[in-house]
Amino acid sequence: MRVKVDPDKCEGHNRCCALAPELFDVDDYGTATALNDGIVPAELEEKAKLAVQNCPEYAIEFVNE
Amino acid sequence: MGTNPPVNDWSSDYDIFDEDYVRDPSPVWEELRTKCPIAHTERWGGSWMPTKYADLQAFARMVPALSSKNVLVVSQKREEIEFDPVLAEYGAAVPPITSDPPEHVPMRRLLLPLFTPKATEAHRPFTEALCHKLIDRFIDNGACDAALDYAVHIPAKTIAHVIGVDEERTDEFVGWIRGVLEEGNTDLEKRNKYNRILRQFFGELVDERKVEPQDDLISHLLAQEINGQPVARKAVIGMCNLLLVAGIDTTWSSIGSALLHFAIHPDHRRRLTREPDLFPLAIEEMLRVYAPVTMARQVTEEVHTGGVTFKPGDKILMNFPAANLDPEAFEDADKVILDREKNRHIAFGIGPHRCAGSNLARMEMDVALRVWFERIPEFELMDPDAVTWAGGQVRGPRNLPFRFPSPA
């Protein structure tokens, strides 16, 4: 499973980092990026789903391999 | 501002200052979402009010057709505005909330680094110590006003601390802000009076820091540049004004609403006490259901949407709180589900003007509630009729008479 943040849609709500700090980080302007190239280890799949489902900007997607 | 006759038809004549509406607007919103999703009124200068999540999402991104030059839910018509030399000197702008492109992003980027999760976490110890001190003052009484003795002081003193203004003067600051945002909603002379006071206060501070910089936020802003140019004095004053005003009434309201909810829902209160890991999700649910802020936009280009036409000059109320209760966006939208999994609420707005202070607001709510629950896990509302509500731009409870078992 991989996730991706669209930087043009991200407005820095920070829900993704709050719900899945192991998977996302924010820069000084609040823009989020997926860590580790977006790769989601099996044990963090539920957290990844929460991050996707709670972004009000719909900025996070699952990427098909 | 004249008499306030009762509303017969909320679709064409809504009144956001109607007493029952202010106390609980959700039944009106429920009716409007099906009957008239973009309602209109001539009251209070006239405006449109969308209540559906999808519409708010769309309107927040219609930049600059829906301009932020005026974000007040009630504003004076140009003809009615008397020339005020003090306000004319400083201008009405409070960037970046009143900014459109191309000014918006550069102004916003001056503030964003000050409100990252890491930056706001650095203020947590201050806020925690403050919450304990506040509770120490009344815990032996077995009673308090949770709004005036607790909730109001938390964002006021925290933002004063962040900006670097005198924390001992926060009661005064709260008075000014309520003058602008609460009484000033409809009493425009009062709003101008307190706007003048705020501008002059920050004008003096900015001038002092320009001459003698300190290690504080104002000095930091004065040292910034946009495209190689220093930030204008007026802009720094406006920004500081915004930080003080934006951070107090709003978070006060959300802390108060949350405490009120838990005071009248013992099952939720006890669950949160048993399962403190739920605090982060519970706070998001409180933000969804009791979102305090309605912003506004001013139409600059004709917009055809949902069978209505917005004309240049029209005011659009950005009713984020109504969007948060839209059953088309949220399952069981009218239920408070403490551990709600899917919660894309827009209490902090959506799109380019997402509240820059949202991380600070969340930290303050988290600390305010955790410390309260740690010290006073059992509490109840003494008199439901004594709860008064402020409405308009910011909606929240202003009196919360609570009683609780005292530790003595």
Interface residues (C-beta under 8 A of the other chain):
Chain A: E11 G12 H13 N14 R15 C17 A18 V26 D28 Y29 G30 L50 Q53 N54 C55 P56 E57 Y58
Chain B: R109 L112 P113 F115 T116 P117 P280 E284 E341 K342 N343 R344 H345 I346 F348 I350 G351 P352 R354 S358 N359 R362
